[in-house]
Amino acid sequence: MYGDPRTIRRILTELGDTWAVVGLSDNAHRAAHGVAEVLQRYGKRIVPVHPKAETVHGEPGYPSLEAIPFPVDVVDVFVNSELAGGIADQAVAVGAKAVWFQLGVVDEGAWNRVHDAGLAMVMDRCPAIEIPRLG
């Protein structure tokens, strides 16, 4: 349900190439850092979103989704499940087309709100694992 293969493919191939990565900092030991690098390798533009607003992989960071001065297509969430629902609501508010919750991040209430708003969503999956499978 949370990782429907059709939805995964649609997000990765059809819904746009600008990915806001919430929780991405310049800490190379964090999972978000490596996942963002993989997304870039596959042609995605990553937008770091972190309170520190650090530049990561050559892309300037922003302290919040609302601070990004251009549209984002997908919001990739690297925060714990307790905070993820609020990020999903912000993704809806800024007009994203999809929300992606990373491995271990699950919030059924957020799932329902995002779907009710008409966005695609994946939970408890990693795009760095899924994108190479597309072939």
C-alpha positions as a printed NumPy array, in Angstrom:
array([[  0.   ,   0.   ,   0.   ],
       [  2.65 ,   2.536,   1.022],
       [  5.044,   1.561,  -1.74 ],
       [  2.85 ,   0.732,  -4.696],
       [  5.196,   0.037,  -7.65 ],
       [  3.083,   2.147, -10.031],
       [  3.197,   5.117,  -7.67 ],
       [  6.938,   4.715,  -7.144],
       [  7.524,   4.664, -10.908],
       [  5.21 ,   7.638, -11.453],
       [  6.959,   9.765,  -8.834],
       [ 10.414,   8.868, -10.124],
       [  9.682,   9.264, -13.831],
       [  6.662,  11.505, -14.41 ],
       [  6.046,  13.998, -11.626],
       [  9.107,  16.192, -12.043],
       [ 12.785,  16.413, -11.313],
       [ 13.029,  19.004,  -8.518],
       [ 13.254,  17.201,  -5.187],
       [ 13.248,  19.06 ,  -1.878],
       [ 15.128,  16.807,   0.543],
       [ 13.965,  17.69 ,   4.055],
       [ 16.622,  16.921,   6.636],
       [ 19.535,  17.152,   4.184],
       [ 22.655,  18.743,   5.646],
       [ 26.328,  18.646,   4.73 ],
       [ 26.867,  15.732,   7.159],
       [ 28.163,  13.024,   4.827],
       [ 27.459,  10.355,   7.456],
       [ 23.685,  10.856,   7.278],
       [ 21.532,   8.782,   4.915],
       [ 20.012,  11.876,   3.305],
       [ 23.446,  12.9  ,   2.032],
       [ 23.978,   9.68 ,   0.076],
       [ 20.401,   9.485,  -1.175],
       [ 20.596,  13.053,  -2.489],
       [ 23.783,  12.16 ,  -4.332],
       [ 22.059,   9.199,  -5.99 ],
       [ 19.095,  11.382,  -6.977],
       [ 21.487,  13.853,  -8.604],
       [ 23.21 ,  11.038, -10.467],
       [ 19.829,  10.125, -11.951],
       [ 19.18 ,  13.673, -13.133],
       [ 17.146,  15.04 , -10.236],
       [ 17.711,  18.541,  -8.935],
       [ 18.009,  18.321,  -5.167],
       [ 17.068,  21.169,  -2.866],
       [ 18.465,  20.815,   0.664],
       [ 15.931,  21.744,   3.366],
       [ 17.374,  21.985,   6.863],
       [ 17.293,  24.631,   9.598],
       [ 20.99 ,  25.305,   8.906],
       [ 20.243,  25.986,   5.198],
       [ 23.594,  24.545,   4.155],
       [ 24.824,  24.113,   0.592],
       [ 24.959,  20.387,  -0.182],
       [ 26.219,  18.723,  -3.369],
       [ 26.547,  22.203,  -4.913],
       [ 22.919,  23.157,  -4.254],
       [ 22.014,  26.007,  -1.878],
       [ 19.917,  25.026,   1.111],
       [ 16.777,  26.569,   2.573],
       [ 15.55 ,  26.531,   6.171],
       [ 12.027,  25.366,   5.232],
       [  9.876,  24.344,   2.29 ],
       [  8.15 ,  27.734,   2.413],
       [ 11.502,  29.497,   1.96 ],
       [ 12.211,  27.854,  -1.406],
       [ 11.602,  30.556,  -4.047],
       [ 10.656,  28.172,  -6.865],
       [  8.296,  25.192,  -7.268],
       [  9.331,  21.754,  -6.048],
       [  7.898,  18.573,  -7.512],
       [  8.646,  16.004,  -4.818],
       [  9.277,  16.436,  -1.097],
       [ 11.547,  13.674,   0.211],
       [ 11.282,  13.476,   4.004],
       [ 14.232,  12.456,   6.212],
       [ 12.781,  13.324,   9.61 ],
       [ 11.292,  11.048,  12.228],
       [  7.7  ,   9.902,  11.954],
       [  6.523,  12.293,  14.679],
       [  7.6  ,  15.299,  12.591],
       [  6.907,  13.891,   9.132],
       [  3.176,  14.649,   9.097],
       [  3.814,  18.367,   9.505],
       [  6.285,  18.26 ,   6.604],
       [  3.698,  16.452,   4.472],
       [  1.181,  19.207,   5.24 ],
       [  3.75 ,  21.822,   4.223],
       [  4.398,  19.923,   0.98 ],
       [  0.698,  20.158,   0.171],
       [  0.697,  23.866,   1.07 ],
       [  3.62 ,  24.703,  -1.254],
       [  2.058,  22.858,  -4.187],
       [  4.307,  19.812,  -4.446],
       [  3.111,  16.971,  -6.652],
       [  4.315,  14.14 ,  -4.422],
       [  5.608,  13.289,  -0.963],
       [  8.127,  10.551,  -0.263],
       [  8.72 ,   9.306,   3.302],
       [ 12.033,   7.504,   3.705],
       [ 12.626,   4.057,   5.167],
       [ 11.185,   3.821,   8.658],
       [  9.06 ,   6.961,   8.297],
       [  5.349,   6.17 ,   8.527],
       [  2.377,   8.387,   9.385],
       [ -1.007,   7.074,   8.278],
       [ -2.75 ,  10.353,   9.073],
       [ -0.335,  12.188,   6.773],
       [ -0.911,   9.512,   4.125],
       [ -4.634,  10.205,   4.211],
       [ -4.231,  14.003,   4.151],
       [ -1.765,  13.915,   1.253],
       [ -3.981,  11.598,  -0.775],
       [ -7.071,  13.67 ,   0.018],
       [ -5.184,  16.682,  -1.361],
       [ -4.566,  14.783,  -4.613],
       [ -0.815,  14.198,  -4.299],
       [  1.044,  10.948,  -4.868],
       [  2.788,   9.5  ,  -1.825],
       [  5.179,   6.73 ,  -0.874],
       [  6.115,   5.793,   2.691],
       [  8.818,   3.607,   4.183],
       [ 10.784,   3.378,   0.929],
       [ 14.022,   4.858,  -0.388],
       [ 14.315,   6.407,  -3.861],
       [ 18.016,   5.517,  -3.98 ],
       [ 16.976,   1.866,  -3.784],
       [ 13.986,   2.188,  -6.102],
       [ 15.349,   4.355,  -8.933],
       [ 18.022,   1.856, -10.13 ],
       [ 15.292,  -0.799, -10.373],
       [ 13.507,   1.187, -13.07 ],
       [ 16.051,   0.076, -15.628]])
